[in-house]
Amino acid sequence: MFLLDNQMVREDWNKAKAVVLDLLQKHGAKLKTARRWDERKLAYPIDGRKRATFLLTYAEMENEHLVAFRRDLELNERILRYLMIQVDQVPEGELEKAQAESAADFVVPAPPADDAPDPEKPAPERRPEDDVQVPDLDLMAVEEN
């Protein structure tokens, strides 16, 4: 599972997907399936981004390539996070979902309404009684002497 920068995804989904697929190919992985899983609001900002798109892939890779692959993932700014786990087989229905995405009429869904920027809250009104008076400790030390 790869968490991709939404700015790149909105420019061109296939180009964004290719970033990961090219890395997999570079490191000798045999790709079984890759598809857009979802676009979601993040629980916390990652590199200043509040939303990201998940790319779900299933691939086979030899263990000796994993370290270099992880290094390339860490150095790529367009891949915000990733999670790799070992599975015995591709889940049922996954190939069909990936093929549907490969169809010529596939369109990346529009961003949800919660993607709008947060409205700016007005600054609270300042009152004179809220100001804290901090004494000048250097001046107090001179006066005591």
C-alpha positions in Angstrom: 0.0 0.0 0.0 1.4 3.4 -1.0 0.2 6.8 0.1 0.7 9.2 -2.8 0.8 13.0 -2.9 -2.6 14.2 -4.0 -1.2 17.1 -5.9 0.6 14.7 -8.3 -2.5 12.4 -8.4 -4.8 15.2 -9.5 -2.4 16.3 -12.3 -2.3 12.8 -13.8 -3.3 9.5 -12.1 -1.4 7.3 -14.5 1.8 9.3 -14.0 1.4 9.1 -10.2 0.8 5.4 -10.4 3.8 5.0 -12.7 6.1 6.4 -10.0 5.5 3.3 -7.9 5.3 0.9 -10.7 8.6 2.1 -12.2 10.3 1.6 -8.8 8.8 -1.9 -8.5 10.1 -2.8 -12.0 13.5 -1.2 -11.2 13.9 -3.6 -8.3 12.9 -6.7 -10.2 9.3 -7.1 -8.8 6.8 -9.1 -10.7 3.6 -7.0 -10.6 0.4 -8.9 -10.2 -2.1 -6.0 -9.7 -2.1 -2.3 -8.9 -5.1 0.0 -8.5 -6.4 3.1 -6.9 -7.8 2.1 -3.5 -9.2 5.4 -2.2 -8.5 9.1 -1.5 -8.9 10.1 2.1 -8.4 12.8 4.6 -5.3 12.0 6.7 -5.5 11.7 10.5 -2.6 14.1 10.7 -0.8 16.2 8.2 2.1 14.6 6.4 4.6 17.1 4.9 1.9 19.7 5.1 -0.7 17.6 3.2 -4.1 16.8 4.7 -5.3 14.4 2.0 -3.7 11.5 0.0 -4.5 8.8 -2.4 -3.9 5.1 -1.6 -2.4 2.8 -4.3 -2.9 -0.8 -3.5 -0.4 -3.2 -5.3 0.3 -6.9 -5.2 3.8 -7.9 -6.4 6.5 -10.5 -5.9 10.0 -9.4 -5.0 13.1 -11.3 -3.9 14.2 -10.5 -0.4 17.6 -9.2 -1.5 15.9 -6.3 -3.4 13.8 -5.1 -0.4 16.5 -2.9 1.2 17.2 -0.9 -2.0 13.5 -0.7 -2.8 12.7 0.7 0.7 15.6 3.2 0.3 14.2 4.5 -3.0 10.7 4.8 -1.4 12.1 6.8 1.5 13.9 9.2 -0.9 10.9 9.8 -3.1 9.0 12.9 -2.0 5.9 11.9 -4.0 5.4 8.8 -1.9 4.3 10.0 1.5 4.1 6.6 3.3 4.1 2.9 2.4 3.3 -0.4 4.0 4.6 -3.7 2.8 3.3 -7.0 4.1 3.6 -10.6 2.9 0.5 -12.3 1.6 0.1 -15.9 0.3 -2.2 -14.9 -2.6 -4.0 -12.0 -4.3 -7.4 -11.7 -2.7 -10.4 -12.7 -4.7 -11.8 -9.9 -6.8 -8.7 -7.8 -6.7 -7.7 -8.6 -10.3 -11.1 -7.6 -11.6 -10.9 -4.2 -9.7 -7.5 -3.5 -11.2 -8.7 -4.4 -14.7 -11.7 -2.1 -14.3 -9.3 0.8 -13.6 -7.3 -0.1 -16.7 -10.4 0.4 -18.9 -10.3 3.3 -21.3 -13.4 4.9 -19.7 -12.0 4.9 -16.2 -12.1 8.4 -14.6 -10.5 9.2 -11.3 -13.3 10.3 -9.0 -13.6 14.0 -8.1 -12.3 15.0 -4.7 -14.9 14.8 -1.9 -16.4 17.9 -0.5 -14.3 17.7 2.7 -11.3 18.6 0.6 -12.1 22.4 0.9 -9.6 24.3 3.0 -10.6 24.9 6.5 -12.2 28.4 7.0 -10.0 30.8 8.8 -11.2 31.5 12.3 -11.2 35.2 13.4 -8.6 36.1 16.0 -10.0 36.5 19.5 -10.6 40.1 20.6 -7.8 41.4 22.7 -8.6 43.0 26.0 -6.2 45.1 28.1 -6.8 42.9 31.2 -5.5 39.9 29.2 -2.1 41.5 28.8 0.5 40.0 31.2 3.0 42.4 32.8 6.4 40.9 33.0 8.9 42.7 35.3 12.4 43.5 34.0 14.5 41.4 36.3 17.7 43.1 35.3 16.3 46.5 36.3 15.0 45.0 39.6 18.5 43.7 40.4 20.0 47.1 39.9 17.4 48.8 42.1 18.0 46.4 44.9 21.8 47.2 45.0 
